[in-house]
Amino acid sequence: MHTPSPATGNSPPWRGRPRGTLPRTVAYAAPVAVIAVYGALWIALHTGGGRQSAHTFFQSLALAECVLALLLRRRKPAGALAGILAAYLLFSLDPLLLPAVLFALCTVAAARDNRTTAVAAAVTALALATGPSIRGEAVSFAGYSLPRLAAVGIAVAAGMYLRERRNRRARADPGDQNGNQGSPLGV
């Protein structure tokens, strides 16, 4: 018969977790589910008949790419952000793709070092601020670009805060009874 190691104890994993915490899978997938539901509702409310049906297909395709990239963000958060930014620049779907871009940027800031975070923030800010100009759309700096640049700053600050909180918790408690270390955003 297998005896449990001292690190695992005798309690099953679901009982060893502190009360009030979510399982890692739920904490990892919940924000992606919220973004997917928001995107599906946005597509449903902005769909039309006739020529608009082709646009609905591409909107759904862009949303599916973003959801897939966010679900695969644990191993390559910068790659997930790059894929979502490519969809953002390719399609003119700012209200649909902006939450996914900001969440992917927050994940990069929470999971990677300062240099990678700075590069990701600069590329994201550049893409969000100049995306409509690249596509030939006329937009106001104060009404369009400035709020998006502020959102980029808030996403980076939130991600860096979560990273520092995780690092501080890891320094204070090198491992719980099960050898797990908590991580924000499921990274």
WODAPE-V76732 format. One record per helix or strand of 2 or more residues. SS is the DSSP state (H for helix, E for strand). FROM is the first residue (numbers start at 1). TO is the last residue. If there is no record, write none. Layout:
BEGIN
ss = [SS SS]
from = [FROM FROM]
to = [TO TO]
END
This chain:
BEGIN
ss = [H H H H H H H H]
from = [13 24 52 77 94 114 141 184]
to = [16 45 71 90 111 134 172 186]
END
